[in-house]
Amino acid sequence: MAGEARASGATVVPVPCDVSLERDVRRVADAVAGRFPALRVLVNAAALRMHQLGDPDALRVPVLELSVEDWDRVVAVDLRGPFLCCRYLGPLLAAAGGAGVVNISAGAAVRPDAGRAPYAASKAGLDALTRTLALEWRDARVAVNSLDPGAHVITEDHRAGTRAKEAGLRYVTPEAMVPPTLYLAQGAVTGQRVDAMAWNEANGFGGFDRWEAR
């Protein structure tokens, strides 16, 4: 990803980071502050899904079978991580005089699915954090919004296994998130929860057929 960005002419400062660890996020904030006077866009996209826990073959784990460690791992990455990034990068966002935060939510935040309790709870918490920060940072002209994919997003790292287990579902590529993310990054609205696929279709960027993962 860093190589692709450099090829497009962008300045890239890659910093390895576990967003659930405060020391790592502070290191990222320090690296950004050391190179740039302000930060205009923050996208909180890191997340753990159920198949990334103890059993890679389990897409759903009932609460009574879920380990406390796995619960904590999901909440640490999916909710604590965005909080830490906003906490330590917030001053740089405020210094921009106009910035945008895009928190990647999920349908599970409003439509919980049995067997995905930590993921659903974390994404619902992320939506609440989004609305709270939108109020706190309004005067600093930092817009904060949530972006729900509006469809099942599949990435290369779990394409084959997930499709085999969920054969009845249709998926879109991660690129479907790009147009609405760029829109929200501009700060035109704040405190909103946007459905990416619905936004794409309403704004001329195509519907499911354009973005479907083949």
PyMOL commands that set and color helices and strands:
alter all, ss='L'
color gray80, all
select helices_A, chain A and resi 2-7+22-35+50-52+63-65+68-94+107-109+117-136+156-165+174-185+196-202+208-211
alter helices_A, ss='H'
color red, helices_A
select strands_A, chain A and resi 41-44+99-104+142-148+152-153+171-172+193-195
alter strands_A, ss='S'
color yellow, strands_A
deselect
rebuild
show_as cartoon
